[in-house]
Amino acid sequence: MILKALYDLAIREELVPDPDFEIKPVSWVVRVGDRGRFLGIEPLKQAEKIPEGSKKKPKMLGKQMIVPYQGSRTSGDRAFFLVDKSEYTLGLDPKGERETDKLYSRLKMFNDQVEQCWQTTNHSAVQAIFLFLDSLLKKKQEVILPDGCLTNDLFAFSYSLDIYRVHELEEVKKYWKGVCSKTIKDECNGKICLITGHKSLIADKIPLLKNVPGGSTSGVSLVSYNSSAFESYGWEEKTNLPVANAAISSDGALLSMKALNRLLHPNPPDPQDPNQTLSKQNVHLSSDTVVCYWTRNKSALSDSFGLAIEVDEEKVEAKPAQVAEMYKSLWKGIPYELDKPDEFYSLVLSGGQGRATVRDWIESNTQHVVDSLAQYFADLRIERCCPAPKKGKHPESFSLPLLLESLADPKDRRKEGIPSAIGAQFYRASLDKKLLFPQPAFSRAILRYRAELGKERDESKGWFVKNWNDARAAIIKAYLNRKYRKELTQKEVQEKMNPNCTDKGYLLGQLMSVLEKLQTEALGNVNASIIDRCFAGASASPKSVFGSLLRNARHHARKAKDESKNKGQIFNLERLIDQICSQFDVSLKKTEDPKVVYENGFPAYLSQEQQGMFVLGYHQMRKWLWMTREERDIWNGEYSDASRAYLWEKKENNLETSTEEKGENQ
């Protein structure tokens, strides 16, 4: 089904107008004159197009050109017709590492094909190329490669002052089509293709895939039969019966792999006009995993779906108004009704060891995908603790690459530390609202949040850590809400801090945040705060940690009252501590005697789900404690039924001495 869907895409987009030709980037043109006289080498390279404002240095790329199609060169020596690397077209190695005999052999292979074309067409341009190559073989002429020539750069040929390349001449193209049709007649074995269902020539090799992350630059195979492990039910690869265990026609293999290469390409050239590009239809989840997507019929969703999961607001603004409106609605978690639902396909690939691994294959409906995306972004919505970037504001939601990047260990390069399976499962859950998010992603989010929480004060990386912690909190919230929604065991976690939530983990996370705030009011910034020393232990085994934290809190409160200008806030923090502790039957004795032990009703340990709620309670309370006066007024209006301890009034924030006295008398 995967190959059939890809085959249909190639037909719809007319990716192969002529199966005997393909589009490749040509970097140099060798110009020859009469009798094979060498006239020079002309560059065709141009700087790649990069987004405005990007700091990425543009690469120099060859000009997209229609050239004879000859499949791929996997191993051994094989010359391509009229367009090839310098080792074949000129007998020269840009690196100077290849043996002279090897280069001579490759140049002769290339020249033999040119000679056959000349003998058939008797064309003067082809004759000139043959004479030029023959003079190189006989060392009658010498050519020097231009500066900047790379090993994989392709060379074409032009004759005299003609503006056309020789391989573009009608006589040469007609000759090449004759060569291809003769090959098909000679090799046809009349087997039924698994893709098309018709009898046709069965491909002995499947075209390679380029641009698969983690794969070889020369290309990787999606389907291969080069080992006995691929033989089944008695089918064996023989000279007269190639790959009979999974018969795929040459046309089926060419079109399906052409479609997949088009989906993998960062800027796929338009086969109807090589100077134009088709829409990009892939998103990189990690250093070795990529997502490709398309629909049965051409649509705005198939052309720009990647912008939705990447939350690229700038590029969405450039799209038609209806498309921009749809994505903005989805990012806010609001469903959107499509005019014409269509079939949706998505393929998740990883590269490595010469082959592409299919991580996932998704068949769905565009309306279901849009509905699922709305729910996905609603699940991720959470108040941010990280300040907005210096220039601009936070995106409306978290991009999928950022979410996965937040799960990686910082010791690894961020996108290299994400298991491919987690990325694929997370992506599938984003497209199907009925599925749970992967449990390993939930576990990693908790682990990385705890591990990197203390690094937020780092001047160089602090903002990035805060941003990643926001993303981790969003993953935890999304995982728990999907689980609670499916099991109907608990109310869903809200976007903002919920004072009415009675979950033990959530309450203890709130308490941790209040104690941190109280310590900050008393001592300011310290080298090792209670978060650095106690967060991990408190989130796993609260009973053994919170007793000592509460004793220290009394010291912090006393010191803060003596030194802080805002004594009313200290009173509010103490009242919050009392309110939260009352949920656990904890006796807060008014004493500073270190030998006195609190009557500790805290749980001995928290399950992993409760640890996730602990992180959310801490994260959301931390944002709540640092709200502006305007934000607090809005919050008070939304949660007017909350406990008195959570409803901080303006006058309590402004008073410095009378508020505390008033509180003590209550």
Steps between C-alpha positions, in 0.01 A plus 500: 500500500788738570650455154157524333424831675842632397445378143167685485668818628760480221222464244300792646795741511642371170836448665621284213394664174739266320630189681818510293605833652531652848594827669845533655715796609777565245788711633735541201488504119800391293500690173675339201553619144560340163730197497468472876681823585459589868345847543455516879286402798208725594340505847126452550499509880285752682436579867207314652196696612475533877235673712549869572674564831655151512861485620561186295769540236350419158649206312598517135271264308496381142235603249203264480501342157321218316758227430485136379366269771731208582402395850756500777861392531525289816833323459762436235579717200222617270499802271189714446411631157629853425453633858718367781765577762845627405654154552299375200462813286861622529691220671585733788449463876438830688665355810794352308466171686384267219751276318591601145402162354157522664440849362611392152260204513207720602573762234511226234161361617351846461658550157377160375140612557565828317657309210194276464277808491720663234502189281117488519415869463806626307446833678788750486458603868526139619799446270675802656449360848631159392812654349554711813472199731721293269768771517485486880546125491798538270628794711501734200308764701509589868213632709515649849196484727360839603534625857217393726432177311362228728508122466125470430472798263345405166650609167312542170628596152429781254617528140662813359284805581169315532292602802358148532681213664568201278279265700208741436524474119197331342712251302683394816177469702347288224809276503479456875131405490588238241766356730252484789224333296744237368607420856138451604429263209812299572428464872120479517383196696125566520441484877211670682606813689387526862445874457324535164349152471610478136748273324818691429876502535596414859765727649820325605592804710289760680612865465679639804359764734686825557466741795410230753646628830757265643546330163782512247531810281513272197156362587338219695266218401140470611468156338791265435562130433874458533497236775357151548303643795270667247416171323173340604260229388764349275562810292863565423674771305613352171619649175179406320267576793615812687338585834206270439411495868366858476453590135502875438503634147760746379231765450349433843838515672604813311180695567457399865861580588486819294200608712678414825815684390279798418349485851845473663653787304533833688423693178364252243542620140191517281538235224305725263737791566830411677552866590188494720439300819210302639377533857716353777315207659725368777595583859814377677417361844862427594843453347401162350121514465282687253124520439358519147133578437259542210132469405333313217403826328691826500391719791615780726545247780737279298706801391542654845424238766858519628451865592226393740708257706803729478280795610667726245285811535705713262461261205134435582432874471625482140246229415143571378273649766292184539809285562642748752164516677486119525847463654452788744177334613671162548788650700244640743340157533186601309361241250471600134253365243649419158305561180617183324651225720751280321720196564817582693826304493816533704823301507764514775851397390839460664829440323799285588720213381415555136124457545198706592293375793123556487417617854131551431243511223183701558183494292229735617245762401588868485201597718605249765857632482382861542273404793787309660738793455253730674483259795878453493567872530228536765671227705832685470370842606663613824605832647863572428755574770761587238503871404434589138801535268666841488369561152142387469276265695455132565337298220136412556602145595801268515646360179535123482880517441537719813293258710716206395819701541403575861509126573864458396791485742701824472821295495394388153449743219135581555351336191727199522383394846140416408411134438338473158219282632391768750489764229291279272254406776464860614432610142233232454327605825488858372303381195262269689330647805390153613858389567705558814830678473798263544575421863881528445449863393311566824776339708773691319313830542489452879865393514631786288284759682643396836856470368518842332280708730795647687673604176250777431728752670776440245547831318586342165256206495239600757239615249528178298465286815187694599359456151573126504345469846184666370497241220556215749216622719278512189591139415420386855165681491413359157587144603299514824197667340481236226525229764242657733264561207519140388476339845256754653692473828579864569425853385727636229786736581417860417711749308541723807564421866192332646443578871223242519709202390532243780759272342774435756782536251359827367457648851853401602638660184316820594645481851852459357457814294369702797794389717741600223336843477523544878870410497561751221323776697716423805842427347487624142688293241713230660752259355297190590129561551250249637413425137859404418533284812154357560276510189575146379464349849185696580330393177575131563498460883324804649466360854877492553561849359217741579534479882841666495393741225211625714726552801734709285200691364434643849854638508455647150167659592645663813801635310283623213269688736799675647659598168235496231319816397192300402403331825147447379624258239691301765175465691327381181771240441468368856127479462544301177734260680242451774222446245691237299630318810147477636426258213754255646422517875834664574541672838694824454628568851598856577855421611851533368638213704679277243431195717125540466362271230188596309211260502564405140201386297677523166499186281811282522540490121331618182418291194638613167168662407499687831858607434376645171228685690766619745692658211183665369401627845844652547514641146156662506530631857835652411335695220212592732730639770669732251184631331458872442226686683284508186545126443413429863181705480392296195586175677308600810195562284527156334553314830283698738396175669858416601616477861565836670872425509519519118306826460762768549342843497670817382505655844679196641773537238545870570503512878834450668424478870129523564422198283713273711341631819156453354587146400632410843171609659286285271 
